[in-house]
Amino acid sequence: MSADTVPVTGWGRTAPTVARVIRPRTFQEAADAVRDCGVRGGIPRGLGRAYGDAAQNAGGDVLDMTALDRVHAIDVDGGTVLCDAGVSLHRLMEVLLPLGWFVPVTPGTRYVTVGGAIGADIHGKNHHVSGSFARHVLSFELLTADGRVRTVDRGTPLFDATAGGMGLTGVILTATVRLQPVETSLMSVDTERADDLDDLMARLTATDHRYRYSVAWIDLLARGAATGRAVLTRGDHAPLDALPDRARREPLAFRTSRLPAAPDLVPEGLLSRTTVGLFNELWYRRAPRLRRGELQRISAFFHPLDGVPHWNRIYGRAGFVQYQFVVGHGQEDALRRVVGRISAQRCPSFLAVLKRFGEADPGWLSFPVPGWTLALDVPAGLPGLGTFLDGLDEEVAKAGGRVYLAKDSRLRPELLAAMYPRLDDFRALRAELDPRGVFTSDLSRRLTL
């Protein structure tokens, strides 16, 4: 087991802190690391794709769990996998796709660990059909603050506190996950343009049930009659008979592409309103008004940014904030107001997506609830950004919505209880399970979780 005191930051690179990073190679070493945490406690960490400060612990310990990455067993007939929590979704795809199985839920990057997927209860383009990741987890092993390893089954309070609990109930060691059967490693994709936000919401409401996966890129710099114009992309796993002859030779091959890494030093101001506005105009205009059945690689459909290593550097030294919120069905006016405010503010965001969420999962701090979710990236150095986002928080909370903790780095703690009504239950279970506060993060201190 190695340990180094180094700077640690989230994927947004907005709030770097210094912590002792411990890299256990066995479950016993993980238990030893938890037992030896100092007064500042410790927090488990995967591949560092939480955008904010959820996997940081200034002055304390951070347990890098990525060395614990074995796939223990695959039930090819039943469609389940038992693996270490440090296994990435990328690795699972490499192993499972040739066997005709796919991960049940994937976010916009495949470089997240199974433990992180449970801790953040990640969601993807299929939430309206499949829910979030924890819905497909049958059980997991959890190393708690008292040194015990507990087998946690779904439907129990500890399961519901851990799913979306941001690593604050303990260290997930292994998990058993139910998988999605597929015939090929290609996607059949439909693309269409929406003229404005109302047109987009109408299309999603009327036809989303026909697709397993659905997402819309939205132009948040468009104004006037074009406010909320979007490119809607939806699809499903392509059946074998949809493939051309040449692709049927290796229908389950998992192929990815890789572009040069983003440079470490990007000129400040590169992502200005002018440059992002030009990009958005070109992106919208080049999209087809309607295209059906295009075959795409899994990596292109789900994870286009993974082809650019360290793409988070493009925002410059100041980093970026990813802001994601959800408001329920019946709160479409709130969504319109927020989109209107973002458009009026001229936030230079070219990574902005709108999705519909389906039925909520039981995680006490799980983010998705039935309704509309919008995520956008904005440069952290944008003047007045903090005050502007505070105003959006209040709008979202007033509409009964919430922000996503896995992406947050600046929410005011007084809004948290309104957004997450099971917060007191989470705090009570955590206090009982971990009375000394062994599991602590910058996020938990900031929001008094």
VEXTIBA-492552 format. One record per residue (C-alpha): residue number from 1; residue in one letter; y, x, z negated. Coordinates in steps of 0.02 Angstrom, whole numbers, plus 32768, in hexadecimal, padded with zeros to 4 digits. Example, Ala and Ser with C-alpha at 12.3 -4.5 7.8 and 13.67 -1.06 7.14 Angstrom:
residues 2
NODE/num/residu/yy/xx/zz
NODE/1/A/7F1F/8267/7E7A
NODE/2/S/7FCB/82AC/7E9B
END
This chain:
residues 449
NODE/num/residu/yy/xx/zz
NODE/1/M/8000/8000/8000
NODE/2/S/80A8/8049/8035
NODE/3/A/8156/801E/7FF7
NODE/4/D/8204/804D/8032
NODE/5/T/82B2/8019/7FFE
NODE/6/V/8305/7FE6/80A1
NODE/7/P/8384/7F6A/80E9
NODE/8/V/833A/7EBE/810A
NODE/9/T/8387/7E33/8170
NODE/10/G/8359/7D91/81C6
NODE/11/W/834C/7D7C/8282
NODE/12/G/8403/7D49/828A
NODE/13/R/8436/7DF2/823E
NODE/14/T/84C1/7D9F/81DA
NODE/15/A/84A0/7DD0/8125
NODE/16/P/8446/7E77/8115
NODE/17/T/840E/7EA7/8066
NODE/18/V/83A7/7F35/801E
NODE/19/A/82FB/7F18/7FD1
NODE/20/R/825A/7F72/7FAC
NODE/21/V/81E4/7F43/8039
NODE/22/I/812E/7F4B/8002
NODE/23/R/80A3/7F47/8085
NODE/24/P/7FFD/7F12/8037
NODE/25/R/7F61/7F34/809D
NODE/26/T/7EE8/7ECF/8033
NODE/27/F/7EEE/7E2F/7FCD
NODE/28/Q/7EDD/7E98/7F31
NODE/29/E/7F73/7F01/7F5F
NODE/30/A/7FD5/7E60/7F7C
NODE/31/A/7FA3/7E26/7ECD
NODE/32/D/7FD6/7ECE/7E84
NODE/33/A/807F/7EC2/7EDD
NODE/34/V/80A0/7E14/7E95
NODE/35/R/806F/7E4C/7DE6
NODE/36/D/80E3/7EE3/7DF2
NODE/37/C/817E/7E88/7E32
NODE/38/G/821A/7EB9/7DD2
NODE/39/V/82A0/7E4B/7D87
NODE/40/R/82E1/7E1B/7E34
NODE/41/G/8237/7DD7/7E64
NODE/42/G/81E8/7DD9/7F10
NODE/43/I/81D3/7D71/7FAC
NODE/44/P/814D/7D75/8035
NODE/45/R/8186/7D9E/80E6
NODE/46/G/8134/7D95/818F
NODE/47/L/817F/7DCF/8233
NODE/48/G/8233/7DB1/81FE
NODE/49/R/825C/7D20/8274
NODE/50/A/82AE/7CB2/81F0
NODE/51/Y/8362/7CB3/822B
NODE/52/G/83B7/7CB6/8182
NODE/53/D/8391/7CFE/80D6
NODE/54/A/82EC/7CA6/80AC
NODE/55/A/8282/7D45/80B5
NODE/56/Q/82FF/7DBA/8063
NODE/57/N/830F/7DEA/7FAC
NODE/58/A/83A5/7E59/7F85
NODE/59/G/8379/7EDB/7F02
NODE/60/G/82C8/7E99/7EEF
NODE/61/D/8223/7EA2/7F4A
NODE/62/V/81EF/7E60/7FF5
NODE/63/L/8135/7E56/801B
NODE/64/D/8117/7E7B/80D2
NODE/65/M/8073/7E1F/80F4
NODE/66/T/805A/7E4F/81A9
NODE/67/A/7FD2/7ED0/8185
NODE/68/L/7F61/7E42/8149
NODE/69/D/7F3E/7DFF/81F6
NODE/70/R/7E84/7DDE/820C
NODE/71/V/7E3A/7D4B/8266
NODE/72/H/7DA4/7D24/81F8
NODE/73/A/7D4B/7C95/8250
NODE/74/I/7D60/7C21/82E5
NODE/75/D/7D04/7B7D/82F2
NODE/76/V/7CFE/7B6E/83AE
NODE/77/D/7CA9/7AC5/83A9
NODE/78/G/7D12/7A78/831E
NODE/79/G/7DB7/7AC8/834F
NODE/80/T/7DEE/7B21/82B0
NODE/81/V/7E1B/7BD3/8285
NODE/82/L/7E18/7C2E/81DD
NODE/83/C/7E91/7CC0/81DC
NODE/84/D/7EFF/7D2B/816F
NODE/85/A/7FB1/7CEF/8157
NODE/86/G/7FF3/7D8D/81A9
NODE/87/V/7FA7/7D62/8251
NODE/88/S/802C/7D39/82D3
NODE/89/L/8027/7CA3/8346
NODE/90/H/802A/7D21/83D5
NODE/91/R/7F88/7D6D/8397
NODE/92/L/7F39/7CC1/8381
NODE/93/M/7F65/7C95/8434
NODE/94/E/7F15/7D36/8472
NODE/95/V/7E75/7D0E/8414
NODE/96/L/7E6C/7C51/8427
NODE/97/L/7EA6/7C2B/84D7
NODE/98/P/7E10/7C7C/852C
NODE/99/L/7DA4/7C09/84C0
NODE/100/G/7E01/7B6C/84F7
NODE/101/W/7E6E/7B54/845C
NODE/102/F/7F28/7B5F/843A
NODE/103/V/7F91/7B63/839C
NODE/104/P/7FBF/7AB1/8368
NODE/105/V/807A/7AD3/8356
NODE/106/T/80E5/7B63/8391
NODE/107/P/81A1/7B7D/837D
NODE/108/G/820E/7BD6/83FB
NODE/109/T/81BC/7C7D/83D2
NODE/110/R/8105/7CAA/83C2
NODE/111/Y/8132/7D3F/8353
NODE/112/V/8123/7CE1/82AF
NODE/113/T/8093/7CF0/8235
NODE/114/V/8023/7C63/81FC
NODE/115/G/8065/7C79/814C
NODE/116/G/8117/7C6B/818B
NODE/117/A/80E8/7BD3/81F3
NODE/118/I/80AB/7B7B/8156
NODE/119/G/8139/7BB9/80E6
NODE/120/A/81BC/7B78/8160
NODE/121/D/814D/7AE8/819B
NODE/122/I/8181/7B13/824C
NODE/123/H/8193/7A92/82D5
NODE/124/G/818F/7A9C/8391
NODE/125/K/81AB/7A39/842F
NODE/126/N/811A/79C6/8401
NODE/127/H/8157/7986/8359
NODE/128/H/816C/78D5/839A
NODE/129/V/80B0/78D7/83BC
NODE/130/S/8061/7959/834A
NODE/131/G/80D5/796F/82B5
NODE/132/S/80F7/7A17/8266
NODE/133/F/8081/7AAA/8249
NODE/134/A/8046/7A7A/819B
NODE/135/R/7FFF/79D6/81DC
NODE/136/H/7F78/7A3E/8230
NODE/137/V/7F52/7AAE/819B
NODE/138/L/7EB5/7A77/8140
NODE/139/S/7EC6/7AEE/80AD
NODE/140/F/7F0A/7B98/807C
NODE/141/E/7EF2/7C1B/7FF5
NODE/142/L/7F8D/7C37/7F8C
NODE/143/L/7FAF/7CCB/7F1A
NODE/144/T/801C/7C85/7E8E
NODE/145/A/808D/7CDB/7E10
NODE/146/D/8005/7CE0/7D8B
NODE/147/G/7F96/7D4A/7DFB
NODE/148/R/7F1D/7CBD/7E25
NODE/149/V/7EE2/7C99/7ED5
NODE/150/R/7ED9/7BDD/7EEA
NODE/151/T/7E88/7B7C/7F77
NODE/152/V/7F09/7AF9/7FA4
NODE/153/D/7ED1/7A5F/8005
NODE/154/R/7F43/79EC/8066
NODE/155/G/7F78/7950/8009
NODE/156/T/7F97/79AC/7F65
NODE/157/P/8042/79CA/7F14
NODE/158/L/8031/7A86/7F26
NODE/159/F/800E/7A74/7FE0
NODE/160/D/80A6/7A05/7FF6
NODE/161/A/8114/7A7C/7F94
NODE/162/T/80D9/7B14/7FF6
NODE/163/A/80E8/7AC5/80A3
NODE/164/G/81A0/7AE4/80C5
NODE/165/G/81B6/7B37/801A
NODE/166/M/81F7/7BD9/8067
NODE/167/G/817B/7C49/800B
NODE/168/L/81B7/7C16/7F5F
NODE/169/T/8112/7BD2/7F1C
NODE/170/G/80AE/7C70/7F3F
NODE/171/V/8062/7CE0/7FC3
NODE/172/I/7FF3/7C8A/8044
NODE/173/L/7F5D/7CFA/8063
NODE/174/T/7EEF/7C97/80DC
NODE/175/A/7EF6/7BEF/8134
NODE/176/T/7E80/7B7C/8190
NODE/177/V/7ED8/7B2B/8224
NODE/178/R/7EA2/7AA1/829A
NODE/179/L/7EBD/7ACD/8352
NODE/180/Q/7EF0/7A77/83F5
NODE/181/P/7E6D/7A75/8483
NODE/182/V/7EA9/7AAC/852F
NODE/183/E/7E58/7AC2/85D9
NODE/184/T/7ED1/7B45/861B
NODE/185/S/7F59/7BBC/85E2
NODE/186/L/7FDA/7B6D/8655
NODE/187/M/8053/7ADF/8637
NODE/188/S/807C/7A4F/86AC
NODE/189/V/8138/7A3A/869A
NODE/190/D/81B5/79B4/86CE
NODE/191/T/826D/79E2/86D4
NODE/192/E/8304/7970/86EB
NODE/193/R/83BE/7971/86CC
NODE/194/A/841C/78F9/865B
NODE/195/D/84D3/78D5/867F
NODE/196/D/850F/78C7/85CB
NODE/197/L/84D2/78AE/8519
NODE/198/D/84B4/77F4/8527
NODE/199/D/8453/780C/85C8
NODE/200/L/83EB/7893/8573
NODE/201/M/83C2/7829/84DA
NODE/202/A/8395/7795/8548
NODE/203/R/831B/77FE/85AE
NODE/204/L/82CB/7848/8512
NODE/205/T/82BB/779F/84BD
NODE/206/A/8271/7749/8555
NODE/207/T/81F2/77CB/858F
NODE/208/D/81CE/784E/8509
NODE/209/H/812B/77F4/84DC
NODE/210/R/80E4/7829/8584
NODE/211/Y/80ED/78E2/8559
NODE/212/R/809F/7950/84D4
NODE/213/Y/8130/79CC/84DD
NODE/214/S/81E8/79A3/84F5
NODE/215/V/828C/7A01/84E1
NODE/216/A/833A/79FA/852A
NODE/217/W/83B3/7A8B/8544
NODE/218/I/845F/7A44/8525
NODE/219/D/8508/7A84/855F
NODE/220/L/8575/7A81/84C4
NODE/221/L/860D/7AC4/8521
NODE/222/A/8613/7A31/859A
NODE/223/R/869E/79B4/8574
NODE/224/G/86DD/790C/85AC
NODE/225/A/8662/78A1/860E
NODE/226/A/85E7/7933/8613
NODE/227/T/85DD/794B/8556
NODE/228/G/8529/796B/8527
NODE/229/R/84E9/7983/85D7
NODE/230/A/843C/79CF/85D2
NODE/231/V/83A1/7A0E/8629
NODE/232/L/8307/79B3/85EA
NODE/233/T/8260/7A10/85F2
NODE/234/R/81BD/79B9/85C5
NODE/235/G/8105/79D5/85E4
NODE/236/D/8053/79E8/85AB
NODE/237/H/7FC4/7A63/85BB
NODE/238/A/7F8E/7A64/8671
NODE/239/P/7EDD/7A22/8692
NODE/240/L/7E67/7A90/86F4
NODE/241/D/7E6E/7A23/878F
NODE/242/A/7F2C/7A3B/879A
NODE/243/L/7F1B/7AF7/87B7
NODE/244/P/7F18/7B47/8864
NODE/245/D/7E76/7B9E/8893
NODE/246/R/7EB5/7C4C/886A
NODE/247/A/7EE5/7C19/87B9
NODE/248/R/7E3B/7BC8/8798
NODE/249/R/7DE8/7C72/8797
NODE/250/E/7E33/7C96/86EB
NODE/251/P/7E75/7BEE/86B0
NODE/252/L/7E87/7C22/85FA
NODE/253/A/7ED5/7CCE/8611
NODE/254/F/7F68/7CE9/859D
NODE/255/R/7FEE/7D45/8600
NODE/256/T/809B/7D74/85C1
NODE/257/S/8130/7DCF/860B
NODE/258/R/81A1/7E4D/85BB
NODE/259/L/8251/7E7E/85EB
NODE/260/P/82B6/7F15/85AD
NODE/261/A/82F0/7F06/84F9
NODE/262/A/83A1/7ED0/84D5
NODE/263/P/840C/7F6A/84AB
NODE/264/D/842F/7F8C/83F5
NODE/265/L/84EA/7F90/8414
NODE/266/V/8530/7EFD/8475
NODE/267/P/85EC/7EF5/8496
NODE/268/E/8642/7E7E/841F
NODE/269/G/8684/7DE5/8477
NODE/270/L/8601/7DEA/8500
NODE/271/L/85CD/7D39/84D2
NODE/272/S/8678/7CEA/84E2
NODE/273/R/86A0/7C37/850E
NODE/274/T/86C1/7C70/85BF
NODE/275/T/861E/7CCE/85DA
NODE/276/V/85B3/7C4B/8582
NODE/277/G/860C/7BC1/85E0
NODE/278/L/85E3/7C18/8684
NODE/279/F/852D/7C2D/8650
NODE/280/N/851F/7B77/861D
NODE/281/E/856B/7B3C/86C1
NODE/282/L/84F2/7BA6/8727
NODE/283/W/845D/7B74/86BD
NODE/284/Y/8483/7ABC/86CF
NODE/285/R/84A7/7AC4/878A
NODE/286/R/840B/7B29/87B5
NODE/287/A/8399/7AAF/875A
NODE/288/P/8347/7A2D/87CC
NODE/289/R/837F/797A/87BF
NODE/290/L/82C7/794D/87B8
NODE/291/R/822C/79B8/87CA
NODE/292/R/817B/7984/879D
NODE/293/G/80DE/79E4/8775
NODE/294/E/811B/7A97/877F
NODE/295/L/8099/7B10/873B
NODE/296/Q/80DD/7B8B/86BB
NODE/297/R/808F/7C0D/864B
NODE/298/I/8084/7BE1/8593
NODE/299/S/80F7/7C73/856B
NODE/300/A/817C/7C35/85E5
NODE/301/F/8177/7B81/85A9
NODE/302/F/8172/7B9F/84EE
NODE/303/H/81B9/7C4D/84D0
NODE/304/P/822E/7C88/855A
NODE/305/L/8295/7CF4/84E3
NODE/306/D/81FB/7D52/84A7
NODE/307/G/81FF/7DAC/854E
NODE/308/V/82A0/7E03/8517
NODE/309/P/827A/7E72/847F
NODE/310/H/8304/7E70/83FC
NODE/311/W/8364/7DE9/8458
NODE/312/N/83C1/7DC6/83B5
NODE/313/R/8428/7E63/83D8
NODE/314/I/8488/7E0E/8464
NODE/315/Y/84FD/7DC0/83E4
NODE/316/G/8540/7E6A/83AE
NODE/317/R/8550/7EBC/8304
NODE/318/A/8589/7E1D/82AB
NODE/319/G/84E9/7DC2/82DA
NODE/320/F/84DC/7D08/82F2
NODE/321/V/84C1/7C67/8295
NODE/322/Q/843E/7BEC/82CF
NODE/323/Y/846F/7B41/8291
NODE/324/Q/83ED/7AB7/8297
NODE/325/F/83F7/7A09/8250
NODE/326/V/839E/7962/8260
NODE/327/V/83E1/78B1/8251
NODE/328/G/8373/7817/824F
NODE/329/H/8359/7790/82CF
NODE/330/G/83E9/7717/82C2
NODE/331/Q/8462/77A8/82A5
NODE/332/E/8486/77C9/835C
NODE/333/D/8541/77B4/833E
NODE/334/A/8538/7844/82C1
NODE/335/L/84E3/78AF/8344
NODE/336/R/856B/7880/83C2
NODE/337/R/85F2/78AF/8346
NODE/338/V/85A4/7958/8321
NODE/339/V/858C/7981/83D8
NODE/340/G/863F/794B/83F9
NODE/341/R/8680/79BB/836E
NODE/342/I/861C/7A50/83AD
NODE/343/S/865C/7A32/845E
NODE/344/A/8710/7A22/8421
NODE/345/Q/86FE/7AC2/83BA
NODE/346/R/86C4/7B1C/8458
NODE/347/C/8634/7B73/83FF
NODE/348/P/85EC/7BF1/847B
NODE/349/S/8535/7BC0/846D
NODE/350/F/84BD/7BD6/84FE
NODE/351/L/8420/7BC1/8493
NODE/352/A/8431/7B0A/8462
NODE/353/V/83A0/7A8F/8463
NODE/354/L/838A/79D8/8436
NODE/355/K/82E1/798B/8409
NODE/356/R/829D/78EC/83BF
NODE/357/F/8237/78F6/831F
NODE/358/G/81A7/7883/82FB
NODE/359/E/8159/7852/8255
NODE/360/A/8187/78C1/81C2
NODE/361/D/8107/792B/8169
NODE/362/P/80F2/7928/80AC
NODE/363/G/8139/79D4/8084
NODE/364/W/81BE/79BE/8000
NODE/365/L/8235/7A38/8056
NODE/366/S/81F0/7A1F/8105
NODE/367/F/827F/7A0C/817F
NODE/368/P/824A/798C/8203
NODE/369/V/826A/78D2/81EA
NODE/370/P/8261/784E/8274
NODE/371/G/82FD/785D/82DE
NODE/372/W/8364/78D9/8341
NODE/373/T/836F/7994/8323
NODE/374/L/83ED/7A0A/8370
NODE/375/A/83E7/7AC8/8363
NODE/376/L/846C/7B3F/83A2
NODE/377/D/8492/7BF8/8397
NODE/378/V/8546/7C32/837E
NODE/379/P/858C/7CE1/8362
NODE/380/A/85A7/7CFC/82A8
NODE/381/G/8652/7D4A/82C7
NODE/382/L/869C/7CAE/8315
NODE/383/P/8742/7C8B/82BB
NODE/384/G/8739/7BF8/8244
NODE/385/L/867E/7BE3/825A
NODE/386/G/8655/7BD0/81A1
NODE/387/T/86D3/7B44/8185
NODE/388/F/869D/7AEE/8225
NODE/389/L/85E4/7AF1/81F7
NODE/390/D/860D/7AB3/8147
NODE/391/G/865A/7A1B/819A
NODE/392/L/85BE/79FF/8203
NODE/393/D/8553/7A0C/8164
NODE/394/E/85B8/7981/8116
NODE/395/E/85A7/7915/81B1
NODE/396/V/84EB/7931/81B4
NODE/397/A/84D6/790F/80FA
NODE/398/K/853E/7870/8107
NODE/399/A/84C8/7833/8190
NODE/400/G/8430/7854/8121
NODE/401/G/83FF/78EF/8183
NODE/402/R/83D8/79A1/8153
NODE/403/V/83E3/7A55/818D
NODE/404/Y/834D/7AC7/81A9
NODE/405/L/8336/7B43/811B
NODE/406/A/82D6/7BBF/8186
NODE/407/K/8373/7BD6/81EF
NODE/408/D/83F7/7BC4/8169
NODE/409/S/8462/7C4E/8120
NODE/410/R/84FE/7BF2/80E5
NODE/411/L/84DC/7B3F/80A9
NODE/412/R/853B/7B0D/800B
NODE/413/P/84BF/7AE6/7F7E
NODE/414/E/8512/7A43/7F4A
NODE/415/L/84D9/79F2/7FEE
NODE/416/L/8423/7A22/7FDC
NODE/417/A/83EA/7992/7F6C
NODE/418/A/8433/7911/7FE2
NODE/419/M/83D7/7960/8073
NODE/420/Y/8330/797A/801C
NODE/421/P/8308/78E9/7FA5
NODE/422/R/8269/793E/7F64
NODE/423/L/82CB/79D5/7F29
NODE/424/D/82B7/79AD/7E70
NODE/425/D/81FB/799D/7E85
NODE/426/F/81F7/7A47/7ED9
NODE/427/R/825E/7A97/7E51
NODE/428/A/81F1/7A4C/7DC9
NODE/429/L/814E/7A86/7E16
NODE/430/R/8195/7B32/7E36
NODE/431/A/81D1/7B41/7D82
NODE/432/E/8124/7B11/7D43
NODE/433/L/80C8/7B83/7DBB
NODE/434/D/813D/7C18/7DAF
NODE/435/P/81A0/7C0D/7D0C
NODE/436/R/81DA/7CC3/7D18
NODE/437/G/821F/7CAC/7DC7
NODE/438/V/81B1/7D32/7E15
NODE/439/F/81C8/7CEA/7EC3
NODE/440/T/8280/7CF5/7EEC
NODE/441/S/82E7/7D0C/7F89
NODE/442/D/839C/7D17/7FBC
NODE/443/L/838A/7C65/7FFC
NODE/444/S/8345/7C24/7F57
NODE/445/R/83CF/7C76/7EF2
NODE/446/R/8457/7C37/7F67
NODE/447/L/8418/7B84/7F64
NODE/448/T/83D0/7B87/7EB2
NODE/449/L/8326/7B52/7EF3
END
